[in-house]
């Protein structure tokens, strides 16, 4: 195989053989949607793998659109990636230096096989019949993709939240491939706090009458929107919401004492975020991926928790966020303390868990400096 891979738009690859899952079930075939930025060198060794979070996708950067003329300038604002400020010339993950790749995860709804895909065995959409998956299944499919396109060494794997869970599993499952890892605002095992939030969100979906046990013809908008609203509260912080919204009311000045018509700005924001997700995501997918997160525990079926993290050979930069209530800094510090060759860095932000998608300057500098040390 020619290992000189060029930057490109979203690409899909299909593996027609059976894909075995950790649960013992299998998928008859799998498709993977992915994007690449930069060129893979002849040795297949200049690779950066980017791992996305729960509702993310493979479009991590608009680098290709800006540099390869894939769309007109007038459309570039529509092509923004979720980590544009980290994947660009001169940034932490520079496509002029590295071959950067990001794939939509197994169980997703942006091109990779998931609940919205057609089951080749039945000719029907998987829907709620899509099998239970784990973070390890997600990583195994990424491994299959990377080795197929000619990757022989990964210089660094980075991701936040669910992306960080994948990062940790990569270092344990395929240590011979991984030089460095950058787990951000994540967990080595999902906490009762996070499981509780996820279950509440799933119940919101399942209580929607349109849910129909997962056999719906149209999205259960109300349930999925409420699930997103619950998640959005956990993604931010007390200070962030107070500073942005306070007790501001959205009205036309004529409400006076008619309290039933009062809408606080925070209410409008949460409803907006909920409706926006419904327009781009799928309820069965949300349930599938959130359950995979809850099942995540690097020590499951292995040694003790400490011994499992202690077995990681890759150099690690563990990043926490001081206002993160979902995956608090104490959790990131514990991960860093148990990985032998690791450093801990903390983002100072009022934005909570979402800071890894906001505080780009605080991410670029430490990552770039740390990468340059080795």
N, C-alpha and C positions, 0 to 999 in steps of 0.2 A: 504493500500500500504506500502511495506517495504521502509522506507526512507533512508536506508543505500545504497547510490549510490557510485559505485567505479569510479575512473578515467577511461576514455575510449577515443578511437579515435572518429572521427566524427560519430554521431548517428543521425538517422532520425526518427521522430515521425509524424504520420498522424492523424489529427483531421477530421473525416469524416462528421461532422455536418457543416451546413452553417456558414460561418464566416462573420459577419456584418461589413461593413466599415463605416467610418464617413460620407462619401459622400451620404450614403443611398443605395449604391450598395452592393452586397455581392459576396462572393466566395463560390462555392458549397462545397469545402473542402480545407484544407490547410495542407501542409507538412512543418516541421521545421527541419533544420539541425543544430546540436549544438555539442559542445565539453565541457567536464568537466575535472577539475583537482582537485585532492584531494577527500575527502569523505564527504558526507552529514551526519551530526550527527543525532541522533535519534529524536531530536526535530525539525530538519529542519531549524535551526536558524544560522548556521555558513556560510552564503552564501555571495559571492561576485559576482555581475553581471558585466560583461565587455561588453560594447557596441561599435561596430565598425563603421568606417566612410564610406564614399560613395562607394568606390570600395573594401572595406575590406571584411573579411569573418569570419567564426567561429574559424579559427585556430589562436588563439591569442598567443599560447605558444607551445614550443616543449617539455614541461615538461614530458608528458606521454611517448614520444619517448626516452627521456634520462633515465627515471626512471623505466619504465615498460617493457622494452625490446620489444617494438612493431616493431622496425626495427633494422637492423644491424647498428653497429657504422659507417660503411662506407657510409651509406645513411643518416646519421643524418643531414648533411648540407642541404639536400633537404627538411627537415621537419621544418625549422625555422618558428617560429610564429612571428607575427608583434609586439607583446609586450613581447617577451621572457625575457627581462631584468627586467620586473616588476612582472611577474608571474613565480616564482621559489622559491626554498627553501631559506629562509632568506630575500627574497625580500618583496616589499610592499604588494603584494598579494600572500602570502605563502600558497601553497597547503597542507603543513603539518599542517596548522592551519585552513585554510578556504576551503570551497567547492566553487571553482571558476567555473563559467559557462559563456559561450559566444555562442550566436546563430547567424546564418546568418539571416539578417533581411528580413521581408516581402518585396517582390518586388525584391529580390536579384536573383543571378544566380548561387549560390553555394549550391543548395540543398533545400532551402526554396522556397515556391511557389512565382513565379514571372512571368514576360513576357515570359521566356523560358520554362515554365511548360505547361503541357497538361491540357486544360480545360475539365473537366469530362463531362460537358454538351454538348460539341461539338466534342470531340475527337481530337481536333486540338490544336496546340500551341496558347497560348493567343496572343503573339506578341504585336502589337500596340493596340489590343483590351483589354489589361489588364487594369482594372479600376484604376482611380486616387486613390492614397493612401496618407495618412498623417503620420506624426511622431506618432500621437496618435494611429493609426492603428498598427504601428510597435510595440509600447509598449503594446497594448492589446494582440497581439499574444505572445509576450514574457511573459506576465502575465499568459496566458493560459498554456504555456510551464512550467513555474516555479511551478505553483500550481499543475500541473499534476505530476511532479517528486517529490513532497513532500516538497516544500519550504514554510516555515511559517514566516520567517523573513529574510530580506536582510540587512546584516551588512554594505555594501557599494555598490554603483553603480558608475562606472567610465567609462569615454569615452571622446574622443576628437572629435571636429568638429561635424559632424552629430551624432556621439556617444554621445557628450555632450548634444545635443538637446533631445535625448532619456532620458538621465539622468534627465534633468529638468522636462520633462513630467511625468516621473515615480514618482517624489516627489509630484507632483500635483495630479496625477490620483489615486495613491495608497499609500497615506501617512501612512496608518496603517502598511504597510509592510517594509517601508524604514527607516533605522536608519541614514545613512550618504550618502551624494552624493559628487561626485568629477567631476564637469563639467570642461572640459579643452578646451581652445581655441574655443569657441562655440558662439552660439547666443540664446537669448531668443525669438527673432523674427528676421527673415532673413532681412538683410538690402538691400536697393536698389542697393548698390555696388555688393553684392553677387548675387542678382537676375539677374543683368545685365550680370555678368560673366557667370552664368549658361545658360542664354538665348542665349548668343553668342556661347557657346559650343553646345547647342542643335541645333542651326541653322546650325552649321558646319556639324552635323550628317544628318540633314534633307535635306541639299543641295547636299549631295552625291547622284548621280544618282542611285546607288545600293539601297539606302534607300527605294524607292518604297512605300512611305507612311507607312513604318513600316512593309510591307509584303515582306521582303527580304528572299532569300534562302541562301545567304552567307552574312557574316558580311560586312557592308559598311565600309571597312577598312580606307579609306581616311578620311571620316567624323569623325569616332570615334577616329582615331589617332589625328586629328586636335583638337578635343574636349579635349583630354587629354593634348595636348601641351599647350592649353590655360590655363587649370587648373594648370599645373605644374608651369607656370610662377607665378600664384597667390599663390602657396604653398611655394615659396621661397622668397628671398628678393634681393634688389639691391646689398647689400654687399656680400651676399652669392654667387650670380652668378659672380660678379666681382672677388671675391677671388678664386673661383674654376675654372673659365674659362677665365676671362679677355677678351683679343682679340686674344687668341690663335687660330691658323689656323691648320686644319688637311689637310696636303698635303704631297707630296713626294719630295718636294724641287725643282720640275721642272716647277711649275706653272708660276713663274715670274710675268709677267703682264697680264696673262690670267685670269681676274677677274671673269669670268663666272664659273670658276672651283674651286673658293675658297669656302671652307666650314669652317665656324667658329666652334669651339668646342661646343659652346652653341647650335648651330643649330643641330649638330650631337646628342647631348644629348637629345634635345627635340624630335627629330625624333625617337630616340631609345626608349624613354619613351612612345611615342605614339604607336609605333608598339608593344611594350611589352604588353600594355593594351589590344590591339585588340586580342592578342593571348589568353587572359584569361577572357575577359569580353564580354558583349552584349550591343548593341546600344539601344534597347528598354528599357533595364534595366537602363542604364545611364539616359535616359530621364525620366523614372518613378521615380527614386530615387531623381534626382536633382529637379524635380518638387515638390516632397514631402518636400524637404528642403526649397524651396521657399515659400511654404504654411505655414511653421512653424511660429507660433506666440502663445506663451503660453497664451496670453490674449484673443484669439479668442473665442467668445461665452461665456466668463467668465466676470470677473470684469475688472477694469483698469489694465494696464500693471504692475504698482507698487503694486497694491493690490494683483494681482495674484502671483507675486513673493514673496510678503510679507506673503502670506498664507502658504508658505513652512515651515513645521515643522522639517524636517530633518536637521541635522548638515551639513554644506556645506564647502568644501574647493574648492574655485574657482581659477583656474589657468590660467594665461595669459602668452603670449610670447611677449617680448618687440619689436621684429622685425616682428610680424605678421601683414601683410597688409590685410588679408582676414577677420579675426576676431580680430581687434586690442585690445590692453590692455584696452583702455577706455571702450570697451564693456564689458569686463570681470569685470572691477571695478564696473560698473553700476549694473551688476547682483549681485555681492557680496554685494553691498551697500543696495540692496532691500531685500535680503534674511536675515531674522532676526538673525539666529545663524550661521554666516558665517565668514570665513577668506579668505583673498586674498593672493595669492603667485604668483610671476612672474618669469618665466624662462628667463635667460639672454642668448641670442643666436643670431647668425647671420643667422640662418637657416629658419627664417620665420615660417609660419604656421606648416611646417613639423617638427618643433623642438619637438613636442610631440611624434614623432616617432624616434627621434634621441638622444635627451638630457636625457638619461635614469637616469644618476646619479642625475640630478637636479629634476627628478620626484620621484625617489625612496625615497630619504631622507625625503623630506617634507611630502609625503603621509604616509610613515611608522611612522614618528613621530606624525603626526596628528591623525592617527588611534589609536596610543598608548595612546593618551590623554583621550580617552573615554572608 
